[in-house]
Amino acid sequence: MKEYNLNESYITDIPEKKALSTKNLQVYYGDNHAIFDANMDFPRYKITALIGASGCGKSTFLRCLNRMNDKVARVDGNIMYRNVDINSPKINVYEVRQHIGMVFQRPNPFAKSIRENIIFPLRNTGIKSNDELEERLEQSLRGAALWDEVKDDLNKSALALSGGQQQRLCIARSIAMHPDVLLLDEPASALDPISTSKIEETLQILKKDYSIIIVTHNLQQASRISDYTAFLHLGHIVEYNSTANVFTKPKMQATDDYVSGNFG
Ligand SMILES: Nc1ncnc2c1ncn2[C@@H]1O[C@H](COP(=O)(O)OP(=O)(O)OP(=O)(O)O)[C@@H](O)[C@H]1O
């Protein structure tokens, strides 16, 4: 593999309001230093893509942002959300995850009906009003562009949906919580091209209301759907800029090599 100077990076200052910021974020799995000194701001109501070769730390970085790595890794540094450091041990992680939702690579609906997939977690947060539950059910399924396909069959098992529908149900389950930020870890990598383009269309609509951060291996997907892109290499954020700049005028050699396919 080519060697690059990892002490150099190009990290842009974003003009938008910030949804989340990381400050000197370091992640260790035992002795393995997986993320080095990550300092970046994620914009509100935009899609930010995290790209880079396998093992560079994309999922690790993403999972820190709503404290999903707490039990497996040591995470030092700050993650600022609404002026609060949500990486502090004093913070209630369940509350963090209501504000910052996550959708995983493989669709993981509960083995329950479509309706219960949305309503069960909402009830667990203390919402009792049936009117509110029903309203959030419809709103979230509409938001995830699934309502028209399932509205007549809400009591059907979620496991009977196609993979692409299951993934949109998982997106609906996340947005039913009314989060501010939606984290997606390769949400379309297990899906066929038609389901993938539905997910991409859905994300374009959702970014009006949510700040979205997505890990993707698919460079075309990153360039199609994201506004900003961060390129990671060996745990370092090498470049962070508007997606157009990262793909057409990269500042760093490693980024240039990666986006033009000359990497490795
Ligand atoms: N749960 C874990 N326990 C120990 N080490 C881990 C764990 N998860 C990831 N790592 C290590 O952290 C580093 C970054 O992995 P990560 O999965 O974040 O990369 P990635 O860029 O998302 O890779 P991929 O594109 O293959 O999913 C790798 O060295 C990996 O082996």
The ligand as an SDF file (V2000), in Angstrom:
LIG
                    3D

 31 33  0  0  0  0  0  0  0  0999 V2000
  -15.6910   -4.3790   17.9320 N   0  0  0  0  0  0  0  0  0  0  0  0
  -14.3950   -4.2670   17.6250 C   0  0  0  0  0  0  0  0  0  0  0  0
  -13.4390   -4.8010   18.4020 N   0  0  0  0  0  0  0  0  0  0  0  0
  -12.1230   -4.6780   18.1060 C   0  0  0  0  0  0  0  0  0  0  0  0
  -11.6510   -4.0200   17.0280 N   0  0  0  0  0  0  0  0  0  0  0  0
  -12.5600   -3.4750   16.1980 C   0  0  0  0  0  0  0  0  0  0  0  0
  -13.9700   -3.5670   16.4420 C   0  0  0  0  0  0  0  0  0  0  0  0
  -14.6120   -2.9210   15.4290 N   0  0  0  0  0  0  0  0  0  0  0  0
  -13.6630   -2.4460   14.6090 C   0  0  0  0  0  0  0  0  0  0  0  0
  -12.4310   -2.7650   15.0640 N   0  0  0  0  0  0  0  0  0  0  0  0
  -11.1430   -2.3920   14.4430 C   0  0  0  0  0  0  0  0  0  0  0  0
  -11.1260   -0.9860   14.2450 O   0  0  0  0  0  0  0  0  0  0  0  0
  -10.5660   -0.6330   12.9830 C   0  0  0  0  0  0  0  0  0  0  0  0
  -11.5910    0.1490   12.1590 C   0  0  0  0  0  0  0  0  0  0  0  0
  -12.6860   -0.7160   11.8530 O   0  0  0  0  0  0  0  0  0  0  0  0
  -14.0760   -0.1720   11.2770 P   0  0  0  0  0  0  0  0  0  0  0  0
  -15.0220   -1.3260   11.2510 O   0  0  0  0  0  0  0  0  0  0  0  0
  -14.4670    1.0310   12.0210 O   0  0  0  0  0  0  0  0  0  0  0  0
  -13.6420    0.2410    9.7970 O   0  0  0  0  0  0  0  0  0  0  0  0
  -14.5580    0.5310    8.5360 P   0  0  0  0  0  0  0  0  0  0  0  0
  -13.8540    1.6130    7.7840 O   0  0  0  0  0  0  0  0  0  0  0  0
  -15.9460    0.7960    8.9570 O   0  0  0  0  0  0  0  0  0  0  0  0
  -14.4370   -0.8550    7.7550 O   0  0  0  0  0  0  0  0  0  0  0  0
  -15.4800   -1.5570    6.7350 P   0  0  0  0  0  0  0  0  0  0  0  0
  -15.5940   -0.6260    5.5730 O   0  0  0  0  0  0  0  0  0  0  0  0
  -14.7680   -2.8310    6.3790 O   0  0  0  0  0  0  0  0  0  0  0  0
  -16.7670   -1.7570    7.4710 O   0  0  0  0  0  0  0  0  0  0  0  0
  -10.1300   -1.9450   12.3460 C   0  0  0  0  0  0  0  0  0  0  0  0
   -8.7680   -2.1430   12.6820 O   0  0  0  0  0  0  0  0  0  0  0  0
  -11.0020   -2.9880   13.0430 C   0  0  0  0  0  0  0  0  0  0  0  0
  -10.3610   -4.2370   13.0980 O   0  0  0  0  0  0  0  0  0  0  0  0
  1  2  1  0
  2  3  1  0
  2  7  2  0
  3  4  2  0
  4  5  1  0
  5  6  2  0
  6  7  1  0
  6 10  1  0
  7  8  1  0
  8  9  2  0
  9 10  1  0
 10 11  1  0
 11 12  1  0
 11 30  1  0
 12 13  1  0
 13 14  1  0
 13 28  1  0
 14 15  1  0
 15 16  1  0
 16 17  2  0
 16 18  1  0
 16 19  1  0
 19 20  1  0
 20 21  2  0
 20 22  1  0
 20 23  1  0
 23 24  1  0
 24 25  2  0
 24 26  1  0
 24 27  1  0
 28 29  1  0
 28 30  1  0
 30 31  1  0
M  END
$$$$
